[in-house]
Amino acid sequence: MPGPHFHWEGHFPKPAEQFYSLYFAMTGLHALHMIVGVGIMTVIAVLAWKKNFDEEYYTPVEVAGLYWHFVDIVWIFLFPLLYLIGGHFKGA
């Protein structure tokens, strides 16, 4: 884990530390937003079960869906950046 006692056995220790710092920061923030999203979706589900929404009032459902899909879209960019790019450096 990056920090004051980070030690990298392989080549390029400074870029490795930078990568792992970004890795933990980005995946941690994404996980936090997912947890918030699950909470929002739970609230929306409970309110829908109580029939608080109809064809005239559904804005919270749309906003919750937009938030969830934003978190989903961010992962589409994070996954290649964190797991796919840089694979060609393994042999270095």
Residue, then its C-alpha position, 0 to 999 in steps of 0.5 A: m500500500p502506498g505511503p511512507h513505508f512503500h517498497w517496490e521490489g521491481h523496476f520503476p518504484k516511483p511510478a509504481e507508487q504513483f499508480y497504486s496511490l491513484y488506484f486506491a484513491m479512484t477505486g475507493l471514491h468509486a466504492l463510496h459513490m456506489i454505497v451512496g447509490v445503493g442507499i439512494m436506490t433503496v430509498i427510491a424502492v421503499l418510496a415506490w413500494k409505498k406508492n409515492f410516485d405516479e405519472e405526474y411525480y417521478t422526478p426522484v426516480e429519474v434523478a436517482g437513475l441518472y446518479w446511478h448511471f453516472v457511477d456506472i459510466v465512471w467505472i467504464f473509464l476506470f476499469p481500462l485505466l486501472y486494469l488494462i492500460g499498463g499491462h505491457f510493462k509487466g515484462a519490464 
